[in-house]
Amino acid sequence: MMTVRFSTGFSIQYNTAAYVDRNATGFADLYTKKDGKWIAQVPITGCVIEGIPACRNYFAADPATDAAREVKELRHKLELANRRIAKLKGATDAATR
């Protein structure tokens, strides 16, 4: 299996492709195996030919939800830090009287 990824974000997966022959014309031919059946011709420039599938995270979390949760956590930490600062300031003021 091979995947051809274009710079536009478009990609095509060739399930039976297993061999790439890059030629001098600026194109690459995809075959089922070396000296096997021809499948497709793709440009060499402007795309990436993956012989091994790229690493993917199939259970990716929603970035907007993650950002909202992170902001909530940071606000909580900030509130705790402000309380601690106020407590320390009160203790310092009491000690200097």
Buried (B, 14 or more C-beta within 10 A) or exposed (E): EBBBBEEEEEEBEBEEBBBBEEEEEEBBBBBBEEEEEEBBEBEEEEBEBBEEEEEEEEEEEEEEEEEEEEEEEEEEEEEEEEEEEEEEEEEEEEEEE
